């Protein structure tokens, strides 16, 4: 099979981020637990040794135990997609959309969600992706890395589809970036799920002084009202 030129391959992929551009659909939250903070480094070290397949991203229940829960700190009702201290939280509705793509290597863990101390009756899950791909075409991108090799800044992002294969949703290795294929992005938007924004890869940057034109983004309309509880 002829190898696709990375320079022509990135327009069908989108960086998945929380929708911070619209406060109504942005959920700020954190995981709460009873585990002493001083024990966390040893817990993470042990989990890395015992479960290398998790690529260092462990579900809250594995790190903190069964008593862990998510506390929503914003006033609006929780969205379908949001982050909580490095953990990705999705609603049952968004989970159902993602499960339509069997190629995704992921596990979903039920997790309680509370707001103002009260339980949210709506069902939520922690999404744990188990695919990390060295997908960045370094020679065509403009990125900087830390001394440890982790991605630090992104001015221009180009992906190499030959390394991605048929994966519709994955994390970029050594980066806090989740990437979605366009058909998955549109399925999420068509389902009316809120809280996620998909930024086209060739317009993505983490430079706060630059805001891509909205035509380069897939911003979902609110097709169903958010309800609390």
LUMROVO-975764 format. One record per residue (C-alpha): x, y, z. Coordinates in pm, 1 decimal. Layout:
N
[[X,Y,Z]]
...
This chain:
229
[[0.0,0.0,0.0]]
[[132.2,343.5,-90.0]]
[[227.0,546.6,213.3]]
[[26.3,866.8,246.5]]
[[216.5,1193.0,268.1]]
[[166.1,1325.1,624.4]]
[[135.2,1678.0,486.7]]
[[-190.7,1576.5,318.1]]
[[-327.8,1355.8,594.5]]
[[-426.6,1572.5,886.6]]
[[-750.9,1741.5,773.8]]
[[-968.9,1440.5,867.9]]
[[-861.4,1441.9,1234.4]]
[[-959.8,1671.1,1518.7]]
[[-818.8,1745.5,1862.2]]
[[-1086.9,1678.0,2122.8]]
[[-1108.3,1934.6,2402.4]]
[[-1359.0,2052.0,2664.6]]
[[-1576.5,2331.5,2525.6]]
[[-1426.3,2616.9,2727.2]]
[[-1551.1,2869.9,2469.0]]
[[-1908.8,2840.7,2596.8]]
[[-1948.5,2853.4,2977.0]]
[[-2292.8,2691.7,2960.6]]
[[-2133.1,2371.5,2834.8]]
[[-1802.7,2381.9,3022.4]]
[[-1787.6,2168.0,3335.5]]
[[-1509.8,2219.8,3587.8]]
[[-1466.5,1928.1,3825.9]]
[[-1218.6,1733.2,4033.8]]
[[-1192.7,1382.8,4173.2]]
[[-1238.1,1361.3,4548.9]]
[[-1114.3,1072.8,4760.1]]
[[-989.7,968.5,5103.1]]
[[-646.3,844.7,4996.4]]
[[-360.4,1035.4,5167.9]]
[[-174.5,1242.4,4910.2]]
[[160.0,1109.6,5031.5]]
[[63.0,758.6,4926.8]]
[[-17.1,849.3,4565.5]]
[[338.2,831.6,4420.3]]
[[382.8,476.8,4551.3]]
[[36.9,375.3,4431.2]]
[[110.3,507.2,4081.9]]
[[453.7,339.6,4076.8]]
[[299.4,4.4,4168.8]]
[[22.5,41.9,3909.4]]
[[275.5,123.5,3636.7]]
[[462.8,-198.0,3716.2]]
[[152.5,-415.1,3741.2]]
[[-44.6,-266.8,3451.3]]
[[184.9,-139.0,3173.9]]
[[-106.9,-175.3,2929.9]]
[[-264.3,136.4,3086.0]]
[[19.8,358.6,2956.4]]
[[35.2,535.2,3292.7]]
[[-326.9,657.3,3276.1]]
[[-518.7,476.9,3548.4]]
[[-889.2,504.1,3632.8]]
[[-972.0,683.6,3955.8]]
[[-1100.9,365.0,4118.1]]
[[-760.0,197.1,4068.9]]
[[-572.7,493.6,4217.4]]
[[-803.1,609.5,4493.8]]
[[-1025.1,310.3,4566.7]]
[[-1399.5,259.1,4539.6]]
[[-1483.1,570.3,4744.4]]
[[-1366.1,811.6,4474.7]]
[[-1621.5,1042.7,4315.2]]
[[-1633.9,1351.5,4094.5]]
[[-1733.2,1685.9,4244.4]]
[[-1863.9,1938.8,3989.1]]
[[-1755.7,2292.0,4077.7]]
[[-1940.3,2492.5,3810.6]]
[[-2302.2,2600.7,3849.3]]
[[-2438.4,2470.6,3519.0]]
[[-2554.8,2112.1,3489.9]]
[[-2267.6,1873.5,3402.8]]
[[-2203.2,1830.6,3031.8]]
[[-2161.0,1504.0,2842.6]]
[[-1783.7,1546.4,2827.9]]
[[-1549.7,1708.0,3080.2]]
[[-1223.1,1662.4,3262.6]]
[[-1164.0,1612.4,3633.8]]
[[-801.6,1645.8,3737.1]]
[[-658.6,1444.4,3449.2]]
[[-952.3,1202.6,3432.9]]
[[-1195.7,1210.1,3139.3]]
[[-1563.8,1189.0,3230.6]]
[[-1842.3,1107.1,2983.1]]
[[-2217.6,1069.7,3013.7]]
[[-2401.7,746.1,2938.6]]
[[-2527.2,910.9,2618.4]]
[[-2176.7,990.9,2496.7]]
[[-2057.6,645.5,2601.3]]
[[-2326.1,495.1,2377.0]]
[[-2198.3,698.6,2081.0]]
[[-1837.5,593.7,2137.6]]
[[-1939.9,229.2,2164.4]]
[[-2064.2,249.0,1806.0]]
[[-1696.2,248.1,1707.5]]
[[-1567.1,-99.7,1803.9]]
[[-1214.0,-10.9,1691.2]]
[[-1173.6,213.0,1995.7]]
[[-958.2,47.0,2259.8]]
[[-1110.1,190.2,2574.0]]
[[-1275.4,95.1,2900.5]]
[[-1553.8,276.4,3081.2]]
[[-1571.8,283.1,3460.6]]
[[-1887.2,402.8,3638.9]]
[[-1810.6,692.0,3870.0]]
[[-2044.6,889.0,4099.6]]
[[-2084.1,1258.6,4020.4]]
[[-2195.3,1518.6,4275.9]]
[[-2276.1,1885.4,4254.3]]
[[-2306.8,2109.8,4559.5]]
[[-2272.2,1794.6,4767.1]]
[[-2576.5,1628.8,4607.8]]
[[-2553.2,1316.7,4389.6]]
[[-2627.3,1359.5,4019.1]]
[[-2873.7,1090.9,3918.1]]
[[-2758.2,1096.5,3557.6]]
[[-2510.8,816.0,3486.6]]
[[-2146.8,903.5,3420.4]]
[[-1835.5,702.5,3336.4]]
[[-1463.2,756.7,3335.7]]
[[-1326.5,705.6,2985.3]]
[[-986.1,534.4,2982.4]]
[[-828.1,514.5,2637.5]]
[[-571.2,239.1,2597.5]]
[[-429.2,353.1,2265.2]]
[[-131.7,587.6,2261.3]]
[[10.7,658.4,1916.8]]
[[336.4,824.7,1814.5]]
[[130.6,1010.2,1556.3]]
[[313.2,1342.4,1524.3]]
[[503.6,1399.6,1200.5]]
[[788.7,1577.6,1377.7]]
[[958.3,1699.7,1059.7]]
[[643.2,1885.2,949.9]]
[[512.5,2000.9,1288.6]]
[[635.8,2289.4,1504.0]]
[[642.5,2159.0,1858.6]]
[[872.1,2183.2,2159.2]]
[[931.4,1912.0,2415.6]]
[[1048.1,1897.5,2774.1]]
[[1381.3,1744.0,2874.1]]
[[1186.4,1424.0,2942.5]]
[[1042.1,1408.7,2590.3]]
[[687.4,1515.9,2672.6]]
[[511.6,1760.3,2442.9]]
[[539.0,2113.0,2582.3]]
[[413.2,2360.0,2319.5]]
[[234.3,2322.2,1986.5]]
[[247.2,2589.5,1717.4]]
[[169.6,2361.0,1425.3]]
[[47.6,2002.2,1441.2]]
[[74.1,1751.3,1157.2]]
[[-17.1,1386.1,1203.2]]
[[109.1,1081.7,1015.7]]
[[-194.8,869.4,926.4]]
[[24.2,569.9,847.1]]
[[94.1,540.7,1220.2]]
[[-268.6,591.6,1320.4]]
[[-427.2,312.7,1119.5]]
[[-802.3,272.2,1170.5]]
[[-817.2,411.7,1523.4]]
[[-1104.7,662.1,1553.0]]
[[-1006.8,792.1,1898.6]]
[[-663.8,786.3,2061.7]]
[[-414.3,977.3,2272.2]]
[[-92.2,1110.9,2128.6]]
[[199.9,954.2,2311.1]]
[[389.6,1182.7,2548.8]]
[[123.2,1451.9,2510.7]]
[[-196.8,1557.1,2682.5]]
[[-384.3,1545.1,2351.7]]
[[-678.1,1328.8,2247.6]]
[[-748.0,1300.7,1874.1]]
[[-1070.0,1193.2,1703.1]]
[[-1140.0,1089.5,1347.0]]
[[-1390.4,1310.6,1167.0]]
[[-1666.7,1049.4,1143.7]]
[[-1652.7,1000.7,1521.4]]
[[-1654.7,1377.1,1580.4]]
[[-1963.5,1419.0,1365.6]]
[[-2136.5,1125.1,1534.1]]
[[-2085.4,1292.2,1873.6]]
[[-2222.2,1622.7,1743.7]]
[[-2515.0,1460.2,1563.9]]
[[-2613.1,1287.5,1888.3]]
[[-2644.8,1629.5,2053.8]]
[[-2377.1,1565.5,2313.7]]
[[-2240.7,1884.8,2466.4]]
[[-1919.7,1977.7,2642.7]]
[[-1677.4,1866.3,2371.1]]
[[-1527.1,2072.7,2091.8]]
[[-1333.6,1927.9,1800.5]]
[[-1053.6,2147.6,1665.4]]
[[-923.1,2057.5,1322.5]]
[[-564.9,1936.8,1352.6]]
[[-425.6,2176.3,1092.5]]
[[-561.8,2473.4,1289.5]]
[[-474.3,2345.2,1635.9]]
[[-235.2,2540.8,1855.8]]
[[-193.1,2586.1,2228.4]]
[[-78.0,2944.5,2170.4]]
[[-329.7,3150.2,2368.9]]
[[-255.9,3456.7,2152.6]]
[[-399.3,3280.6,1847.9]]
[[-763.3,3181.2,1813.0]]
[[-853.7,2979.0,1501.8]]
[[-1154.6,3101.9,1309.3]]
[[-1470.1,2920.0,1417.8]]
[[-1516.6,2778.5,1067.4]]
[[-1218.9,2552.5,1142.5]]
[[-1396.8,2405.2,1444.0]]
[[-1690.1,2170.1,1478.5]]
[[-1893.0,2336.6,1752.5]]
[[-2195.1,2135.5,1850.9]]
[[-2534.5,2295.9,1880.0]]
[[-2736.8,2215.7,2189.3]]
[[-2986.6,1966.8,2048.6]]
[[-3122.4,1873.3,2388.2]]
[[-3140.0,2077.6,2707.4]]
[[-2907.2,1994.8,2991.6]]
[[-3092.0,1877.5,3299.6]]
[[-2958.7,1846.0,3648.9]]
[[-3017.3,1522.9,3837.2]]
